[in-house]
């Protein structure tokens, strides 16, 4: 049986901790004469996760070790979300979709939410666009409401660099993104 990516996490145990880190590529130069600063924002932005597993039996540990070896270092990918952020703090009701093609940047226009709701998603809520190897994990940066038509616009991290298709579904419960190991070890 061939291994196909992305892999699902073993379901033998849970995380003791998982630290999600937002990484952005921003450069700064500072004049040695005036102290004036110049900032240059680049497209690079991504999530990094540092996970620690709970103590476990050898049987459960072997399931995890085999899973990690199956990734073959940085070759393989897996789906992961923030275990502490699996449930939205906002109302998150409706059938949310991306509203309009060709959207890029740090804002996303959506529709399909329950109309006229305060706090449809709140700052810190996660959502996912795409499935399997196209899964991307985003975080809402400010509380957002739906309007009378069920539309809502979100400030998000990371930015969307490659436009998502119109009517792409947003997953707001147990949202996940595509990850790979940081090294071949």
MARBA-3410 file (N, C-alpha, C, O; in Angstrom, 1 decimal):
185
0.8,-1.2,0.0,0.0,0.0,0.0,0.9,1.2,0.0,1.8,1.4,0.9 ~ 0.7,2.1,-0.9,1.5,3.3,-1.1,1.0,4.4,-0.1,-0.2,4.5,0.2 ~ 1.9,5.2,0.4,1.6,6.3,1.3,1.2,7.5,0.5,1.9,7.8,-0.5 ~ 0.1,8.1,0.7,-0.4,9.3,0.0,-0.5,10.4,1.0,-1.0,10.2,2.1 ~ -0.1,11.6,0.6,-0.2,12.8,1.4,-1.3,13.7,1.0,-1.7,13.6,-0.2
-1.9,14.4,1.9,-1.5,14.6,3.2,-2.0,13.5,4.2,-3.0,12.9,3.9 ~ -1.2,13.2,5.2,-1.5,12.3,6.2,-2.4,12.9,7.2,-2.4,14.1,7.5 ~ -3.3,12.1,7.8,-4.1,12.5,9.0,-3.3,12.2,10.2,-2.5,11.3,10.2 ~ -3.4,13.0,11.3,-2.7,12.7,12.5,-3.2,11.4,13.1,-4.4,11.0,13.0 ~ -2.3,10.7,13.8,-2.8,9.5,14.5,-3.8,9.9,15.6,-3.7,11.0,16.2
-4.7,9.1,15.9,-5.8,9.4,16.9,-5.6,8.6,18.2,-6.5,8.3,18.8 ~ -4.3,8.4,18.5,-4.0,7.6,19.7,-3.9,8.4,20.9,-3.9,7.8,22.0 ~ -3.7,9.7,20.8,-3.5,10.5,22.0,-3.8,12.0,21.7,-4.2,12.3,20.6 ~ -3.5,12.9,22.6,-3.7,14.3,22.3,-2.5,15.1,22.6,-1.5,14.5,23.2 ~ -2.5,16.3,22.2,-1.4,17.2,22.5,-1.4,17.7,23.9,-2.4,18.0,24.5
-0.2,17.7,24.5,0.0,18.4,25.8,0.0,19.9,25.6,-0.6,20.7,26.3 ~ 0.6,20.3,24.5,0.6,21.7,24.1,0.9,21.8,22.6,1.5,21.0,21.9 ~ 0.4,22.9,22.0,0.6,23.2,20.6,0.7,24.8,20.5,-0.3,25.5,20.8 ~ 1.8,25.2,20.1,2.1,26.7,20.0,2.1,27.1,18.5,2.9,26.7,17.7 ~ 1.0,27.8,18.1,0.9,28.3,16.7,1.7,29.7,16.7,1.5,30.6,17.5
2.6,29.8,15.7,3.4,31.0,15.5,3.1,31.6,14.1,3.3,30.8,13.1 ~ 2.7,32.8,14.0,2.5,33.5,12.8,3.9,34.1,12.3,4.5,34.9,13.1 ~ 4.3,33.7,11.1,5.6,34.3,10.6,5.3,35.2,9.4,4.5,34.8,8.5 ~ 5.9,36.3,9.3,5.8,37.3,8.2,7.1,37.7,7.8,8.1,37.8,8.6 ~ 7.3,38.0,6.5,8.5,38.5,5.9,8.4,40.0,5.7,7.8,40.5,4.8
9.0,40.7,6.7,9.0,42.2,6.6,10.5,42.6,6.9,11.1,42.2,7.8 ~ 11.0,43.5,6.0,12.4,44.0,6.1,12.3,45.4,6.6,11.4,46.2,6.4 ~ 13.4,45.8,7.3,13.6,47.2,7.7,15.0,47.6,7.5,15.9,46.9,7.8 ~ 15.1,48.8,7.0,16.5,49.5,7.0,16.4,50.7,7.8,15.4,51.4,7.8 ~ 17.5,51.1,8.5,17.5,52.2,9.4,18.7,53.1,9.0,19.8,52.5,9.0
18.5,54.3,8.8,19.6,55.2,8.5,20.5,55.4,9.7,20.0,55.7,10.8 ~ 21.8,55.2,9.5,22.7,55.4,10.6,22.9,56.9,11.0,23.5,57.2,12.0 ~ 22.5,57.8,10.1,22.7,59.2,10.3,21.4,59.9,10.9,21.6,60.7,11.8 ~ 20.2,59.5,10.5,19.0,60.1,10.9,18.1,59.2,11.8,17.3,59.7,12.5 ~ 18.4,57.9,11.7,17.5,57.0,12.5,16.2,56.7,11.8,15.4,56.0,12.2
16.0,57.4,10.6,14.8,57.1,9.8,14.7,55.7,9.4,15.7,55.1,9.0 ~ 13.5,55.1,9.5,13.3,53.7,9.1,12.5,53.6,7.9,11.6,54.4,7.6 ~ 12.8,52.6,7.1,12.1,52.2,5.9,11.7,50.8,6.0,12.5,49.9,6.2 ~ 10.4,50.5,5.9,9.8,49.2,6.0,9.4,48.7,4.7,8.8,49.4,3.9 ~ 9.7,47.4,4.4,9.3,46.7,3.2,8.6,45.4,3.5,9.2,44.5,4.1
7.3,45.4,3.2,6.5,44.2,3.5,6.6,43.3,2.2,6.4,43.8,1.1 ~ 6.8,42.0,2.5,6.9,41.0,1.3,5.7,40.1,1.5,5.0,40.1,2.5 ~ 5.5,39.3,0.4,4.4,38.4,0.4,4.4,37.2,1.4,3.4,36.7,1.8 ~ 5.6,36.8,1.8,5.8,35.6,2.6,5.1,35.8,4.0,5.4,36.7,4.7 ~ 4.2,34.8,4.3,3.5,34.7,5.6,3.0,33.3,5.7,2.5,32.7,4.8
3.3,32.7,6.9,2.9,31.3,7.1,2.7,31.0,8.6,3.1,31.8,9.5 ~ 2.2,29.8,8.9,2.1,29.3,10.2,3.2,28.3,10.5,3.6,27.6,9.6 ~ 3.7,28.4,11.7,4.6,27.3,12.2,4.0,26.8,13.5,3.4,27.6,14.3 ~ 4.1,25.5,13.8,3.5,24.9,14.9,4.6,24.1,15.7,5.3,23.3,15.1 ~ 4.6,24.3,17.0,5.5,23.5,17.8,4.6,22.7,18.8,3.9,23.3,19.6
4.6,21.4,18.6,3.6,20.5,19.3,4.4,19.6,20.3,5.5,19.2,20.0 ~ 3.8,19.4,21.5,4.3,18.5,22.4,3.2,17.5,22.7,2.1,17.9,23.1 ~ 3.5,16.2,22.7,2.5,15.2,22.9,2.5,14.8,24.4,3.5,14.9,25.1 ~ 1.4,14.3,24.9,1.3,13.8,26.2,2.1,12.5,26.4,2.4,11.9,25.4 ~ 2.5,12.2,27.6,3.2,10.9,27.8,2.3,9.8,27.4,1.1,9.9,27.6
2.8,8.8,26.8,2.0,7.7,26.3,2.7,6.3,26.4,3.9,6.2,26.6 ~ 1.9,5.3,26.2,2.4,3.9,26.2,3.2,3.7,24.9,3.2,4.5,23.9 ~ 4.0,2.6,24.9,4.8,2.3,23.7,3.9,2.1,22.5,4.2,2.5,21.4 ~ 2.7,1.4,22.7,1.8,1.2,21.6,1.4,2.5,20.9,1.5,2.6,19.7 ~ 1.0,3.5,21.7,0.6,4.8,21.1,1.8,5.5,20.6,1.7,6.2,19.5
3.0,5.4,21.2,4.2,6.1,20.8,4.6,5.5,19.4,5.0,6.3,18.5 ~ 4.5,4.2,19.2,4.9,3.6,17.9,4.0,4.1,16.8,4.4,4.2,15.7 ~ 2.7,4.3,17.1,1.8,4.9,16.1,2.3,6.2,15.6,2.3,6.5,14.4 ~ 2.7,7.1,16.6,3.2,8.4,16.2,4.6,8.3,15.5,4.8,9.0,14.5 ~ 5.5,7.5,16.0,6.8,7.3,15.4,6.6,6.9,13.9,7.3,7.4,13.0
5.8,5.9,13.7,5.6,5.4,12.4,5.0,6.5,11.5,5.3,6.6,10.3 ~ 4.1,7.2,12.0,3.5,8.3,11.3,4.5,9.4,10.9,4.6,9.8,9.7 ~ 5.4,9.7,11.8,6.5,10.7,11.5,7.4,10.2,10.4,7.8,10.9,9.5 ~ 7.8,8.9,10.6,8.7,8.3,9.6,8.0,8.2,8.2,8.7,8.4,7.2 ~ 6.7,8.0,8.2,6.0,8.0,6.9,6.0,9.3,6.2,5.9,9.3,5.0
6.2,10.4,6.9,6.3,11.7,6.3,7.6,11.8,5.5,7.7,12.7,4.6 ~ 8.6,11.0,5.8,9.9,11.0,5.1,10.5,12.4,5.1,10.8,13.0,4.1 ~ 10.7,12.9,6.3,11.2,14.2,6.5,10.3,15.3,6.0,9.1,15.3,6.2 ~ 10.9,16.2,5.2,10.1,17.4,4.7,9.3,17.0,3.4,8.6,17.9,2.9 ~ 9.4,15.8,2.9,8.7,15.4,1.7,7.2,15.4,1.9,6.4,16.0,1.2
6.7,14.7,3.0,5.3,14.5,3.2,4.6,15.7,3.9,5.3,16.5,4.5 ~ 3.3,15.7,3.7,2.5,16.7,4.3,1.4,16.1,5.2,1.1,14.9,5.1 ~ 0.9,16.9,6.1,-0.2,16.5,7.0,-1.1,17.7,7.3,-0.7,18.8,7.1 ~ -2.3,17.4,7.7,-3.3,18.4,8.1,-3.3,18.6,9.6,-3.3,17.6,10.3 ~ -3.3,19.9,10.0,-3.2,20.2,11.4,-3.9,21.5,11.6,-3.9,22.5,10.8
-4.6,21.6,12.7,-5.2,22.9,13.1,-4.8,23.2,14.6,-4.2,22.3,15.2 ~ -5.2,24.3,15.1,-4.9,24.7,16.4,-5.9,23.9,17.3,-7.1,24.2,17.3 ~ -5.4,23.0,18.2,-6.3,22.2,19.0,-7.1,23.1,20.0,-8.3,22.7,20.4 ~ -6.6,24.2,20.4,-7.3,25.1,21.3,-8.3,26.0,20.5,-9.2,26.6,21.2 ~ -8.2,26.1,19.2,-9.1,26.9,18.4,-10.0,26.1,17.5,-10.4,26.7,16.5
-10.3,24.9,17.8,-11.1,24.0,17.0,-12.5,24.5,16.9,-13.2,24.3,15.9 ~ -13.0,25.2,17.9,-14.4,25.7,17.9,-14.3,27.2,17.8,-13.6,27.9,18.6 ~ -15.1,27.8,16.9,-15.1,29.3,16.8,-15.7,29.9,18.1,-16.6,29.3,18.7 ~ -15.2,31.1,18.4,-15.8,31.8,19.5,-17.0,32.6,19.1,-17.9,33.0,19.9 ~ -17.0,32.9,17.8,-18.2,33.6,17.2,-19.3,32.7,17.0,-19.2,31.5,17.3
-20.4,33.2,16.5,-21.6,32.5,16.3,-21.4,31.4,15.2,-21.8,30.3,15.3 ~ -20.7,31.8,14.1,-20.3,30.9,13.0,-21.4,30.1,12.4,-21.3,28.9,12.2 ~ -22.6,30.7,12.2,-23.7,29.9,11.6,-23.9,30.3,10.2,-23.6,31.4,9.7 ~ -24.5,29.4,9.4,-24.8,29.6,8.0,-23.9,28.6,7.2,-23.4,27.6,7.8 ~ -23.9,28.8,5.9,-23.0,28.0,5.0,-22.1,29.0,4.3,-22.4,29.4,3.2
-21.0,29.4,5.0,-20.1,30.4,4.4,-19.3,30.0,3.2,-18.8,28.9,3.1 ~ -19.3,31.0,2.3,-18.5,30.8,1.0,-17.7,32.0,0.7,-18.1,33.1,1.1 ~ -16.7,31.9,-0.1,-15.9,33.0,-0.6,-16.9,33.7,-1.6,-17.5,33.1,-2.5 ~ -16.9,35.1,-1.5,-17.8,35.9,-2.4,-17.0,36.6,-3.4,-16.4,37.7,-3.1 ~ -16.9,36.0,-4.6,-16.1,36.7,-5.6,-14.8,36.1,-5.8,-14.0,35.8,-4.9
-14.4,35.9,-7.1,-13.1,35.3,-7.5,-12.1,36.4,-7.4,-12.4,37.6,-7.3 ~ -10.8,36.0,-7.5,-9.7,36.9,-7.7,-9.4,37.7,-6.4,-8.7,38.8,-6.5 ~ -9.9,37.3,-5.2,-9.5,38.0,-4.0,-8.1,37.6,-3.5,-7.8,36.4,-3.5 ~ -7.3,38.6,-3.2,-6.0,38.4,-2.6,-5.8,39.5,-1.5,-6.6,40.4,-1.5 ~ -4.8,39.3,-0.7,-4.5,40.3,0.3,-4.9,39.8,1.7,-5.2,38.6,1.9
-5.0,40.7,2.6,-5.3,40.4,4.0,-6.8,40.6,4.4,-7.1,40.8,5.6 ~ -7.7,40.7,3.4,-9.1,40.8,3.7,-9.8,39.8,2.8,-9.4,39.6,1.6 ~ -10.9,39.2,3.3,-11.7,38.3,2.5,-13.2,38.6,2.7,-13.7,38.7,3.8 ~ -13.8,38.7,1.5,-15.3,39.0,1.5,-16.0,37.6,1.3,-15.6,36.8,0.5 ~ -17.0,37.4,2.2,-17.7,36.1,2.2,-19.2,36.3,2.2,-19.7,37.4,2.4
-19.9,35.3,1.9,-21.4,35.3,2.0,-21.8,34.0,2.5,-21.0,33.0,2.7 ~ -23.2,33.8,2.6,-23.7,32.6,3.1,-23.9,32.4,4.6,-24.3,31.4,5.1 ~ -23.5,33.5,5.4,-23.7,33.4,6.8,-25.1,33.7,7.2,-25.9,34.2,6.4 ~ -25.5,33.4,8.4,-26.8,33.7,8.9,-26.8,35.3,8.9,-25.9,35.9,9.4 ~ -27.9,35.8,8.4,-28.0,37.3,8.2,-28.1,38.0,9.5,-28.6,37.5,10.5
-27.5,39.2,9.5,-27.6,40.2,10.6,-27.2,39.7,12.0,-27.9,39.8,13.0 ~ -26.0,39.0,12.0,-25.5,38.5,13.3,-24.3,39.3,13.7,-23.3,39.5,13.0 ~ -24.3,39.7,15.0,-23.1,40.4,15.6,-22.2,39.3,16.0,-22.6,38.3,16.7 ~ -20.9,39.4,15.7,-19.9,38.4,16.1,-20.0,37.1,15.4,-19.9,36.0,16.0 ~ -20.3,37.2,14.1,-20.4,35.9,13.3,-19.1,35.2,13.4,-19.1,33.9,13.5
-17.9,35.9,13.3,-16.6,35.3,13.7,-15.9,36.4,14.6,-16.1,37.6,14.3 ~ -15.2,35.9,15.5,-14.5,36.8,16.4,-13.0,36.8,16.2,-12.4,35.8,15.7 ~ -12.3,37.8,16.6,-10.8,37.8,16.6,-10.3,36.6,17.2,-10.6,36.2,18.3 ~ -9.4,35.9,16.5,-8.8,34.7,17.0,-9.4,33.4,16.4,-8.9,32.3,16.6 ~ -10.6,33.5,15.8,-11.3,32.3,15.2,-10.5,31.9,13.9,-10.0,32.8,13.2
-10.4,30.6,13.7,-9.8,30.1,12.5,-10.8,29.6,11.5,-12.0,29.3,11.9 ~ -10.5,29.7,10.2,-11.3,29.0,9.2,-10.3,28.4,8.2,-9.2,28.8,8.1 ~ -10.9,27.5,7.4,-10.1,26.7,6.4,-10.8,27.0,5.1,-12.0,27.0,5.0 ~ -9.9,27.1,4.1,-10.4,27.1,2.7,-9.7,26.0,2.0,-8.4,25.9,2.1 ~ -10.4,25.2,1.2,-9.8,24.1,0.5,-9.8,22.8,1.3,-10.2,22.8,2.5
-9.5,21.7,0.6,-9.5,20.4,1.3,-8.3,19.7,0.9,-7.6,19.9,-0.1 ~ -7.9,18.7,1.7,-6.8,17.8,1.5,-5.5,18.6,1.1,-5.1,19.5,2.0 ~ -4.9,18.4,0.0,-3.6,19.1,-0.3,-3.7,20.5,-0.6,-2.7,21.2,-0.8 ~ -4.9,21.1,-0.7,-5.1,22.5,-1.0,-5.6,23.2,0.3,-6.0,24.4,0.2 ~ -5.6,22.6,1.4,-6.1,23.2,2.7,-5.2,24.3,3.1,-4.0,24.2,3.2
-5.9,25.5,3.4,-5.1,26.6,3.9,-5.9,27.1,5.2,-7.1,27.1,5.2 ~ -5.1,27.4,6.2,-5.6,27.8,7.5,-5.4,29.3,7.7,-4.3,29.8,7.5 ~ -6.5,30.0,8.0,-6.5,31.4,8.2,-7.1,31.8,9.6,-7.8,31.0,10.2 ~ -6.6,32.9,10.1,-7.1,33.4,11.4,-7.7,34.8,11.2,-7.2,35.7,10.5 ~ -8.9,35.0,11.9,-9.6,36.2,11.8,-8.9,37.2,12.8,-8.7,36.8,13.9
-8.7,38.4,12.4,-7.9,39.4,13.2,-8.8,40.4,13.9,-8.3,41.1,14.8 ~ -10.0,40.5,13.6,-10.9,41.4,14.3,-12.4,40.8,14.3,-12.7,40.1,13.3 ~ -13.1,41.2,15.3,-14.5,40.7,15.3,-15.2,41.2,14.1,-15.0,42.3,13.6 ~ -16.1,40.3,13.5,-16.8,40.7,12.3,-18.3,40.3,12.4,-18.6,39.3,13.1 ~ -19.1,41.0,11.8,-20.6,40.8,11.8,-21.0,40.5,10.4,-20.4,40.8,9.4
-22.2,39.8,10.3,-22.8,39.6,9.0,-23.8,40.7,8.8,-24.5,41.1,9.7 ~ -24.0,41.0,7.5,-25.0,42.1,7.2,-26.3,41.4,6.9,-26.5,40.2,7.1 ~ -27.3,42.2,6.5,-28.7,41.7,6.2,-28.7,40.7,5.1,-29.7,40.0,5.0 ~ -27.7,40.6,4.3,-27.7,39.6,3.2,-26.9,38.4,3.5,-26.8,37.5,2.8 ~ -26.3,38.4,4.7,-25.4,37.3,5.1,-24.0,37.4,4.6,-23.3,36.4,4.6
-23.6,38.6,4.2,-22.2,38.8,3.8,-21.4,39.3,5.0,-21.9,39.9,5.9 ~ -20.1,38.9,5.0,-19.2,39.3,6.1,-17.8,39.5,5.5,-17.4,38.7,4.6 ~ -17.1,40.5,5.9,-15.7,40.7,5.4,-14.8,40.5,6.6,-15.0,41.0,7.7 ~ -13.7,39.8,6.4,-12.7,39.5,7.5,-11.3,40.0,7.2,-10.9,39.9,6.1 ~ -10.7,40.6,8.2,-9.2,40.8,8.2,-8.6,39.5,8.6,-9.0,39.0,9.6
-7.6,39.0,7.9,-7.1,37.7,8.1,-5.6,37.6,8.1,-4.9,38.5,7.6 ~ -5.1,36.5,8.7,-3.7,36.1,8.6,-3.6,34.7,8.2,-4.4,33.9,8.8 ~ -2.7,34.2,7.3,-1.9,35.0,6.5,-2.7,35.6,5.3,-3.8,35.3,5.1 ~ -2.0,36.5,4.6,-2.6,37.0,3.4,-2.9,35.9,2.4,-2.2,34.9,2.3 ~ -3.8,36.2,1.5,-4.1,35.3,0.4,-3.2,35.8,-0.8,-3.4,36.9,-1.3
-2.3,35.0,-1.2,-1.4,35.3,-2.3,-1.9,34.8,-3.6,-1.7,35.4,-4.7 ~ -2.5,33.6,-3.6,-3.1,33.0,-4.8,-4.6,33.0,-4.6,-5.1,32.4,-3.7 ~ -5.3,33.7,-5.5,-6.7,33.9,-5.4,-7.5,32.6,-5.3,-7.1,31.6,-5.9 ~ -8.4,32.6,-4.4,-9.3,31.4,-4.2,-10.5,31.5,-5.1,-10.9,32.6,-5.4 ~ -11.1,30.4,-5.4,-12.2,30.4,-6.3,-13.5,31.0,-5.7,-13.7,30.8,-4.5
-14.3,31.6,-6.5,-15.6,32.1,-6.0,-16.4,30.9,-5.5,-16.3,29.8,-6.1 ~ -17.1,31.0,-4.4,-18.0,30.0,-3.8,-17.2,28.9,-3.2,-17.7,27.8,-2.9 ~ -15.9,29.1,-2.9,-15.1,28.1,-2.1,-15.7,28.1,-0.7,-16.0,29.1,-0.2 ~ -15.9,26.9,-0.2,-16.4,26.8,1.2,-15.4,27.2,2.2,-14.2,26.9,2.1 ~ -15.9,27.8,3.3,-15.1,28.1,4.5,-15.5,27.0,5.6,-16.7,26.8,5.9
-14.5,26.4,6.1,-14.7,25.4,7.2,-14.4,26.2,8.5,-13.2,26.6,8.7 ~ -15.3,26.2,9.4,-15.1,27.0,10.7,-15.0,26.1,11.9,-14.7,26.6,13.0 ~ -15.3,24.8,11.8,-15.2,23.9,12.9,-14.0,22.9,12.6,-14.0,22.3,11.6 ~ -13.1,22.9,13.5,-11.9,22.0,13.4,-11.1,22.4,12.1,-10.7,21.5,11.3 ~ -11.0,23.6,11.8,-10.2,24.1,10.6,-8.8,23.6,10.6,-8.2,23.6,11.7
-8.3,23.2,9.5,-6.9,22.7,9.4,-6.2,23.3,8.2,-6.9,23.8,7.2 ~ -4.9,23.3,8.2,-4.1,23.7,7.1,-3.1,22.6,6.8,-3.0,21.7,7.5 ~ -2.4,22.8,5.7,-1.4,21.8,5.2,-0.1,22.2,5.8,0.4,23.3,5.7 ~ 0.6,21.2,6.4,1.9,21.4,7.1,2.8,20.4,6.7,2.5,19.3,6.1 ~ 4.1,20.6,6.9,5.2,19.6,6.8,6.2,19.8,7.9,6.2,20.9,8.5
7.0,18.8,8.1,8.0,18.9,9.2,9.0,20.0,8.8,9.2,20.3,7.7 ~ 9.6,20.5,9.8,10.6,21.6,9.6,12.0,21.1,9.2,12.8,21.9,8.6 ~ 12.2,19.8,9.4,13.5,19.3,8.9,13.4,17.8,8.6,12.3,17.2,8.7 ~ 14.4,17.2,8.1,14.4,15.8,7.7,14.7,14.9,8.8,14.7,13.7,8.6 ~ 14.8,15.4,10.0,15.1,14.5,11.2,13.8,14.1,11.8,13.9,13.4,12.8
END
